């Protein structure tokens, strides 16, 4: 268990994590000439313009051909290079799932798959561009680590971790701006979660864009005399079952919040584990059906993926009236 002190988030500045993604990727490329990037005509949306200018011979743009993109990445890894394969989340995972499974995971190659603008970050572009199924699809692929960093520091840490990891990984790179909820000193270890706030009444489990909202909900609950633990789970697979078990044993219920479909994502993983090993009251917050077209913030509101939504779910799982919300 790793405990850190959660920051005060009221009026905190927010950041696009693609900026630090580009900075850290360039830093890795300066340190190791084996680092290369493969993309699908997404140099701009992946924030790779600077990388292309500094390393013109180490960025391969295959065009709008995601299956080829992942296959090229696997081939480069087989040749001893360290490929970062970057594309919008819905197209990287939806169009190239077979290549992710067979070329990367089954082959065991160190390919770092970078899903840009995941969740509902593309809001107004609608259901074709929402990437809410990626966690469900990729959790089902054996041997593939699935990582969802929560802020800038964890985005940097995730890139460093994936670079050093001996195997394939999928990183969700947030486009939706988020505040800092961790620090560069927060440990980032394979398959480990972080307790950002201790509590013994209810545990709020969150990933990515929902972590800061869970922390805000915990502050509201504290004002009502409810002690809420906040658990950030950057590794969706493998899941930190020790920390989940501890939360199930030490608090009266769990709320799981994710910007992803409820079918097969983090909530499903936690429900499966606790149902078999430590049953506990659960409330799962996520996307149901096809997410409609709208602003990213509006879509989060639509599905209750807000501090208010987490707050209501926490009171509900504890059997309390929601009138205080």
C-alpha positions as CSV (number, residue, x, y, z in Angstrom):
1,X,0.0,0.0,0.0
2,X,1.2,3.4,-0.9
3,X,-0.3,6.4,0.8
4,X,0.1,10.0,-0.3
5,X,-1.4,13.3,0.8
6,X,-4.0,14.4,-1.7
7,X,-3.8,18.1,-2.7
8,X,-6.5,20.6,-2.2
9,X,-8.3,20.8,-5.6
10,X,-10.5,23.8,-5.2
11,X,-9.7,26.1,-8.1
12,X,-6.6,24.0,-9.0
13,X,-5.2,24.6,-12.5
14,X,-5.8,21.8,-15.0
15,X,-3.5,20.4,-17.7
16,X,-3.5,18.5,-21.0
17,X,-1.4,15.4,-20.3
18,X,-0.4,15.1,-24.0
19,X,2.0,17.9,-23.3
20,X,4.1,16.0,-20.8
21,X,3.6,12.8,-22.9
22,X,5.5,14.6,-25.7
23,X,8.1,16.0,-23.4
24,X,8.9,12.7,-21.7
25,X,8.8,10.8,-25.0
26,X,11.4,13.2,-26.4
27,X,13.5,12.8,-23.3
28,X,13.5,9.0,-23.6
29,X,14.5,9.3,-27.3
30,X,17.5,11.5,-26.3
31,X,18.6,8.9,-23.8
32,X,18.1,5.9,-26.0
33,X,18.4,5.9,-29.8
34,X,16.3,2.7,-30.0
35,X,13.2,4.7,-29.1
36,X,11.0,5.3,-32.2
37,X,7.4,6.4,-32.7
38,X,4.8,5.0,-35.1
39,X,1.6,6.9,-35.7
40,X,-1.5,7.0,-38.0
41,X,-1.5,10.4,-39.5
42,X,-1.9,11.7,-36.0
43,X,1.2,13.8,-35.5
44,X,-0.7,16.8,-34.5
45,X,-3.4,15.2,-32.3
46,X,-0.7,13.1,-30.5
47,X,1.3,16.3,-29.9
48,X,4.3,14.8,-31.9
49,X,5.2,17.8,-34.0
50,X,8.2,18.6,-31.8
51,X,9.3,15.0,-31.8
52,X,9.2,14.9,-35.6
53,X,11.3,18.0,-35.9
54,X,13.9,16.7,-33.5
55,X,13.9,13.1,-34.6
56,X,12.7,13.1,-38.3
57,X,14.1,9.7,-38.9
58,X,12.6,8.1,-35.8
59,X,8.9,8.9,-36.5
60,X,7.0,6.6,-38.9
61,X,3.7,7.9,-40.1
62,X,1.9,5.0,-41.7
63,X,-1.2,7.1,-42.6
64,X,-4.7,6.0,-41.7
65,X,-3.9,2.4,-41.4
66,X,-4.1,1.4,-37.8
67,X,-3.6,-2.4,-38.3
68,X,-0.4,-1.8,-40.3
69,X,0.7,0.7,-37.6
70,X,0.5,-1.8,-34.8
71,X,2.1,-4.5,-37.0
72,X,5.0,-2.1,-37.9
73,X,5.4,-1.4,-34.2
74,X,5.6,-5.2,-33.4
75,X,8.2,-5.6,-36.2
76,X,10.3,-2.8,-34.9
77,X,10.2,-4.3,-31.4
78,X,11.2,-7.7,-32.9
79,X,14.2,-5.9,-34.5
80,X,15.4,-4.6,-31.1
81,X,13.9,-1.1,-31.1
82,X,11.5,0.4,-28.5
83,X,8.4,1.5,-30.4
84,X,5.8,3.9,-29.0
85,X,2.6,3.4,-31.1
86,X,0.4,6.5,-30.8
87,X,-3.1,7.1,-32.1
88,X,-6.5,8.2,-31.0
89,X,-7.8,5.6,-28.5
90,X,-11.0,4.5,-30.5
91,X,-9.0,3.7,-33.6
92,X,-5.9,2.2,-32.1
93,X,-8.0,-0.3,-30.1
94,X,-11.0,-0.8,-32.3
95,X,-9.4,-1.1,-35.7
96,X,-6.2,-3.0,-34.6
97,X,-7.4,-5.3,-31.9
98,X,-6.3,-8.4,-33.7
99,X,-2.8,-7.0,-34.2
100,X,-2.6,-5.9,-30.5
101,X,-3.6,-9.4,-29.5
102,X,-1.5,-11.5,-32.0
103,X,1.4,-9.3,-33.0
104,X,2.1,-7.6,-29.6
105,X,0.6,-9.6,-26.7
106,X,0.8,-13.2,-28.0
107,X,4.3,-12.5,-29.3
108,X,5.4,-10.8,-26.0
109,X,7.0,-7.8,-27.8
110,X,7.8,-4.6,-25.9
111,X,5.4,-2.3,-27.8
112,X,4.0,0.7,-25.9
113,X,0.5,1.4,-27.3
114,X,-0.5,5.0,-26.5
115,X,-4.2,5.6,-26.8
116,X,-4.6,9.4,-27.2
117,X,-7.8,11.3,-26.2
118,X,-9.5,8.3,-24.5
119,X,-12.9,8.2,-22.9
120,X,-15.2,10.9,-24.2
121,X,-12.6,13.5,-24.8
122,X,-13.7,13.9,-28.4
123,X,-17.2,14.8,-27.2
124,X,-18.7,16.6,-30.1
125,X,-17.4,14.1,-32.6
126,X,-19.8,11.5,-31.2
127,X,-20.0,7.8,-30.6
128,X,-17.6,6.9,-33.4
129,X,-14.8,8.8,-31.6
130,X,-15.6,7.9,-28.0
131,X,-13.1,5.4,-26.6
132,X,-15.0,3.9,-23.8
133,X,-14.7,0.2,-24.7
134,X,-10.9,0.1,-24.7
135,X,-10.4,-1.0,-21.1
136,X,-13.0,-3.9,-21.6
137,X,-11.4,-5.1,-24.8
138,X,-7.8,-4.9,-23.7
139,X,-8.3,-6.4,-20.2
140,X,-9.4,-9.5,-22.1
141,X,-6.0,-9.8,-23.9
142,X,-3.6,-12.0,-22.0
143,X,-0.2,-10.6,-21.2
144,X,-1.1,-6.9,-22.0
145,X,-0.7,-4.4,-19.1
146,X,-3.4,-1.7,-19.2
147,X,-2.5,1.7,-17.6
148,X,-4.6,4.8,-16.9
149,X,-2.5,7.6,-15.5
150,X,-4.4,10.2,-13.5
151,X,-2.4,13.4,-14.1
152,X,0.9,14.9,-15.4
153,X,3.2,13.2,-13.0
154,X,1.6,9.8,-13.6
155,X,1.7,10.3,-17.3
156,X,5.5,10.8,-17.1
157,X,5.8,7.8,-14.7
158,X,3.7,5.6,-17.0
159,X,5.9,6.3,-20.0
160,X,9.1,5.6,-18.0
161,X,7.6,2.4,-16.6
162,X,6.4,1.2,-20.0
163,X,9.8,1.9,-21.5
164,X,11.5,-0.3,-18.9
165,X,8.8,-3.0,-18.9
166,X,9.7,-6.2,-20.7
167,X,6.4,-6.7,-22.5
168,X,3.5,-4.9,-24.3
169,X,1.5,-2.2,-22.6
170,X,-1.4,0.1,-23.3
171,X,-1.4,3.6,-21.9
172,X,-4.4,5.9,-21.9
173,X,-3.0,9.5,-22.5
174,X,-5.6,12.0,-21.2
175,X,-6.7,14.9,-23.4
176,X,-9.4,16.1,-21.0
177,X,-7.6,18.5,-18.8
178,X,-7.1,17.4,-15.2
179,X,-5.5,18.8,-12.1
180,X,-2.4,17.3,-10.4
181,X,-3.4,14.7,-7.9
182,X,0.0,13.0,-7.4
183,X,3.5,14.3,-7.3
184,X,6.7,13.2,-9.0
185,X,7.6,11.4,-5.7
186,X,4.5,9.3,-5.7
187,X,5.6,5.7,-6.2
188,X,4.5,4.1,-9.5
189,X,5.0,0.4,-9.5
190,X,3.7,-2.4,-11.7
191,X,0.2,-3.4,-10.6
192,X,0.0,-1.2,-7.6
193,X,-2.6,1.4,-6.6
194,X,-2.2,4.5,-4.4
195,X,-4.2,5.5,-1.5
196,X,-4.6,9.3,-2.0
197,X,-6.7,9.7,1.1
198,X,-7.4,7.4,4.0
199,X,-10.9,6.7,5.3
200,X,-12.8,3.9,7.0
201,X,-16.4,4.4,6.0
202,X,-16.4,4.1,2.3
203,X,-13.8,3.7,-0.5
204,X,-13.9,5.7,-3.7
205,X,-12.0,3.9,-6.4
206,X,-11.2,6.0,-9.5
207,X,-9.0,6.2,-12.5
208,X,-7.9,8.9,-14.9
209,X,-10.3,11.9,-15.1
210,X,-12.4,10.6,-12.2
211,X,-9.6,10.7,-9.6
212,X,-9.8,14.4,-8.9
213,X,-13.6,14.2,-8.8
214,X,-13.4,11.4,-6.3
215,X,-11.1,13.6,-4.1
216,X,-13.6,16.4,-4.3
217,X,-16.4,14.1,-3.4
218,X,-14.4,12.8,-0.4
219,X,-14.0,16.4,0.8
220,X,-17.8,16.9,0.7
221,X,-18.4,13.6,2.5
222,X,-15.9,14.6,5.2
223,X,-17.9,17.8,5.8
224,X,-20.9,15.5,6.5
225,X,-18.9,13.3,8.9
226,X,-18.3,10.5,6.5
227,X,-14.7,9.2,6.2
228,X,-13.9,8.3,2.6
229,X,-10.8,6.6,1.4
230,X,-9.7,7.5,-2.2
231,X,-7.9,4.8,-4.2
232,X,-6.3,5.7,-7.5
233,X,-5.8,2.6,-9.7
234,X,-3.5,3.4,-12.6
235,X,-3.0,-0.3,-13.4
236,X,-6.4,-1.6,-14.5
237,X,-4.7,-4.8,-15.4
238,X,-3.1,-6.3,-13.5
239,X,-5.4,-5.2,-10.7
240,X,-4.0,-4.4,-7.2
241,X,-6.1,-7.1,-5.5
242,X,-4.3,-6.6,-2.2
243,X,-5.4,-3.0,-2.0
244,X,-8.9,-3.8,-3.2
245,X,-9.2,-6.6,-0.6
246,X,-8.0,-4.2,2.2
247,X,-10.6,-1.6,1.1
248,X,-13.3,-4.2,1.1
249,X,-12.3,-5.4,4.6
250,X,-11.8,-2.0,6.2
251,X,-14.6,0.1,4.8
252,X,-18.4,-0.5,4.5
253,X,-18.7,-0.2,0.7
254,X,-16.9,0.7,-2.5
255,X,-17.7,3.1,-5.3
256,X,-15.9,2.6,-8.6
257,X,-15.8,5.5,-11.1
258,X,-14.3,5.3,-14.6
259,X,-14.7,7.1,-17.9
260,X,-15.4,3.8,-19.7
261,X,-18.2,1.4,-20.3
262,X,-19.5,-0.5,-17.3
263,X,-19.3,-3.8,-19.4
264,X,-16.0,-5.3,-18.6
265,X,-13.9,-2.4,-17.3
266,X,-12.4,-1.6,-13.9
267,X,-15.7,-1.9,-12.1
268,X,-16.3,-5.3,-13.5
269,X,-12.8,-6.4,-12.5
270,X,-13.4,-5.3,-9.0
271,X,-16.9,-6.8,-8.8
272,X,-15.5,-10.1,-10.0
273,X,-12.7,-10.1,-7.4
274,X,-14.7,-9.0,-4.4
275,X,-17.6,-11.3,-5.4
276,X,-15.3,-14.3,-5.2
277,X,-13.0,-13.3,-2.4
278,X,-14.5,-10.5,-0.2
279,X,-18.1,-9.6,-1.0
280,X,-18.9,-5.9,-0.2
281,X,-21.6,-3.4,-1.2
282,X,-20.6,-1.8,-4.6
283,X,-21.8,1.0,-6.8
284,X,-20.3,1.2,-10.3
285,X,-20.2,4.5,-12.2
286,X,-19.4,4.5,-15.9
287,X,-20.9,4.7,-19.4
288,X,-23.9,2.7,-20.4
289,X,-24.8,2.1,-24.0
290,X,-23.5,4.4,-26.8
291,X,-22.4,7.7,-25.3
292,X,-24.2,10.5,-27.3
293,X,-22.7,13.5,-28.9
294,X,-21.9,16.5,-26.7
295,X,-19.2,18.4,-24.9
296,X,-16.8,16.2,-22.9
297,X,-17.8,17.9,-19.7
298,X,-21.5,17.6,-20.6
299,X,-21.1,13.9,-21.3
300,X,-19.5,13.3,-17.9
301,X,-22.4,15.1,-16.3
302,X,-24.8,13.0,-18.4
303,X,-23.5,9.7,-16.9
304,X,-23.0,11.1,-13.4
305,X,-19.2,11.0,-13.7
306,X,-18.8,14.0,-11.5
307,X,-18.0,14.8,-7.9
308,X,-21.7,15.1,-7.2
309,X,-22.3,11.7,-8.8
310,X,-19.5,10.0,-6.8
311,X,-20.8,11.7,-3.6
312,X,-24.4,10.4,-4.2
313,X,-23.1,6.9,-4.9
314,X,-21.1,6.9,-1.7
315,X,-24.1,7.9,0.4
316,X,-26.2,5.3,-1.5
317,X,-23.7,2.5,-0.9
318,X,-23.8,3.4,2.8
319,X,-27.6,3.3,2.9
320,X,-27.9,7.0,3.5
321,X,-30.4,9.5,2.1
322,X,-29.1,11.6,-0.8
323,X,-30.9,14.6,0.6
324,X,-27.6,16.1,1.9
325,X,-26.3,16.2,-1.7
